[in-house]
């Protein structure tokens, strides 16, 4: 499989809570790739949690950091990259994402909500109606997410390993075969 990808990065996009980090780590292991989580890189670089950045500097500052990290990461190859759910909102980020293969992990709002109900580290969910907030974020981003090369719908009860396997099985269908001269 990694020879088929020829070092091309795999970018995982989708809503918070769909499993981009967990599935991304598994994919990286299967492919013999490195793994990067853009939120982790931002937290390490700033010495602050994502929550702190949102509350102290605002979403716009966070989105700029996210773009900066993505621009640096896309210079490398052989990486599986889990991105923040809102990375698709900045038009410039698509230029970076298109350097690799973009996989959209999609999940129903109810499933995402059940996974995140106890999670207090998500700044965009600090809302009186977190499920409604998730629904509106998904509606806002769906058209952008749908520009991915590959869409994988996460099903209730499916393990991260099963999701990773489905992605690996689907990749050959979206890769354009290399023409040898």
C-alpha positions as CSV (number, residue, x, y, z in Angstrom):
1,X,0.0,0.0,0.0
2,X,2.7,2.5,0.9
3,X,4.3,1.9,-2.5
4,X,1.0,2.7,-4.1
5,X,0.9,6.0,-2.2
6,X,4.5,6.7,-3.1
7,X,5.1,8.8,0.0
8,X,2.0,11.0,-0.5
9,X,0.6,12.3,2.8
10,X,-2.7,11.2,4.0
11,X,-4.8,14.0,5.5
12,X,-7.8,13.2,7.8
13,X,-10.5,15.8,7.9
14,X,-13.9,15.8,9.6
15,X,-15.7,16.9,12.7
16,X,-14.2,16.8,16.2
17,X,-14.8,13.4,17.8
18,X,-15.0,11.3,14.6
19,X,-11.7,9.6,15.4
20,X,-9.1,11.3,13.2
21,X,-6.3,11.0,15.8
22,X,-7.0,7.4,16.8
23,X,-7.6,6.2,13.2
24,X,-4.7,8.3,11.9
25,X,-2.2,6.6,14.3
26,X,-3.4,3.2,13.1
27,X,-3.1,4.2,9.4
28,X,0.4,5.5,10.0
29,X,1.4,2.2,11.6
30,X,0.0,0.2,8.7
31,X,1.7,2.4,6.1
32,X,5.0,2.8,7.9
33,X,4.3,6.5,8.0
34,X,4.9,9.1,10.6
35,X,1.9,10.5,12.4
36,X,1.1,14.2,13.1
37,X,-1.9,15.7,14.9
38,X,-2.0,19.4,14.0
39,X,-3.7,20.3,17.3
40,X,-0.9,18.5,19.2
41,X,1.7,20.5,17.2
42,X,0.0,23.8,18.0
43,X,-0.3,22.9,21.7
44,X,3.4,21.9,21.8
45,X,4.6,25.0,19.9
46,X,2.6,27.5,22.0
47,X,2.8,25.7,25.3
48,X,-1.0,26.2,25.6
49,X,-4.0,23.9,25.3
50,X,-6.3,24.5,22.3
51,X,-8.9,25.7,24.9
52,X,-6.5,28.3,26.2
53,X,-5.7,29.6,22.7
54,X,-9.4,29.9,21.9
55,X,-10.2,31.7,25.2
56,X,-7.1,33.9,25.3
57,X,-6.5,34.7,21.7
58,X,-9.7,33.8,19.9
59,X,-10.7,31.4,17.1
60,X,-9.1,33.6,14.4
61,X,-5.7,33.4,16.0
62,X,-6.1,29.6,16.4
63,X,-7.0,29.2,12.7
64,X,-3.9,31.1,11.7
65,X,-1.7,28.9,13.8
66,X,-3.5,25.9,12.3
67,X,-2.7,27.2,8.7
68,X,0.9,27.8,9.7
69,X,1.3,24.3,11.0
70,X,-0.3,22.8,7.9
71,X,1.9,24.8,5.6
72,X,5.0,23.4,7.3
73,X,3.7,19.8,7.6
74,X,2.8,19.5,3.9
75,X,6.5,20.0,3.0
76,X,7.1,16.5,4.3
77,X,6.1,13.1,2.9
78,X,5.2,9.8,4.3
79,X,2.9,11.3,7.0
80,X,-0.6,10.6,8.2
81,X,-2.0,13.9,9.4
82,X,-5.0,14.3,11.7
83,X,-6.3,17.9,11.3
84,X,-8.6,20.0,13.4
85,X,-12.3,19.9,12.5
86,X,-12.3,23.5,11.2
87,X,-9.1,23.3,9.1
88,X,-11.3,23.2,6.0
89,X,-12.7,26.7,6.7
90,X,-9.6,28.5,5.5
91,X,-9.4,28.5,1.7
92,X,-5.5,28.6,1.8
93,X,-5.5,25.3,3.7
94,X,-7.0,23.5,0.7
95,X,-3.9,24.3,-1.3
96,X,-1.9,22.4,1.4
97,X,-4.3,19.6,1.7
98,X,-4.3,18.9,-2.0
99,X,-0.6,18.0,-1.8
100,X,-1.9,14.7,-0.4
101,X,-4.8,12.3,-0.3
102,X,-7.7,13.8,1.7
103,X,-9.9,11.4,3.7
104,X,-13.1,12.7,5.3
105,X,-14.2,10.8,8.3
106,X,-17.9,11.5,8.5
107,X,-20.2,10.5,11.4
108,X,-23.8,11.2,12.4
109,X,-24.1,14.1,14.9
110,X,-25.7,11.8,17.5
111,X,-22.6,9.6,17.5
112,X,-20.2,12.5,17.7
113,X,-22.2,14.0,20.6
114,X,-22.3,10.7,22.5
115,X,-18.5,10.5,22.2
116,X,-17.9,14.1,23.2
117,X,-20.6,14.5,25.9
118,X,-18.1,14.3,28.8
119,X,-15.3,16.1,26.9
120,X,-14.7,19.6,28.4
121,X,-11.6,20.3,26.2
122,X,-13.6,21.3,23.1
123,X,-13.9,25.1,23.0
124,X,-16.6,25.1,20.3
125,X,-18.8,22.8,22.4
126,X,-18.9,25.2,25.4
127,X,-22.5,26.0,24.4
128,X,-25.9,25.7,26.1
129,X,-26.9,23.3,23.3
130,X,-23.8,21.3,22.3
131,X,-25.7,18.9,20.1
132,X,-27.3,21.8,18.2
133,X,-23.9,23.5,18.0
134,X,-22.4,20.3,16.5
135,X,-25.3,20.1,14.0
136,X,-24.8,23.7,12.9
137,X,-21.0,23.2,12.6
138,X,-21.5,20.1,10.5
139,X,-24.0,21.9,8.2
140,X,-21.5,24.8,7.8
141,X,-18.6,22.5,6.9
142,X,-20.3,19.7,5.1
143,X,-19.8,21.2,1.6
144,X,-16.1,21.7,2.4
145,X,-15.6,18.2,3.8
146,X,-17.3,16.8,0.7
147,X,-14.3,18.0,-1.4
148,X,-12.2,15.2,0.1
149,X,-10.8,12.5,-2.2
150,X,-12.4,9.8,0.0
151,X,-15.4,9.8,2.3
152,X,-15.6,7.2,5.0
153,X,-18.8,7.1,7.1
154,X,-18.1,6.0,10.6
155,X,-20.8,3.6,12.0
156,X,-21.9,3.2,15.5
157,X,-19.9,0.4,17.3
158,X,-17.2,0.3,14.6
159,X,-13.7,0.0,16.0
160,X,-10.9,2.4,14.9
161,X,-9.1,-0.6,13.4
162,X,-12.2,-1.5,11.3
163,X,-12.3,2.1,10.1
164,X,-8.6,2.2,9.3
165,X,-9.0,-1.1,7.3
166,X,-11.9,0.4,5.3
167,X,-9.7,3.4,4.4
168,X,-6.8,1.3,3.4
169,X,-9.1,-0.8,1.2
170,X,-10.7,2.3,-0.4
171,X,-7.4,4.1,-1.2
172,X,-6.6,2.2,-4.4
173,X,-10.0,3.2,-5.8
174,X,-9.1,6.9,-5.6
175,X,-5.5,6.9,-6.6
176,X,-4.7,7.7,-10.2
177,X,-2.5,4.9,-11.6
178,X,1.0,6.2,-12.5
179,X,1.7,5.9,-16.2
180,X,5.2,4.5,-16.9
181,X,6.9,5.7,-20.0
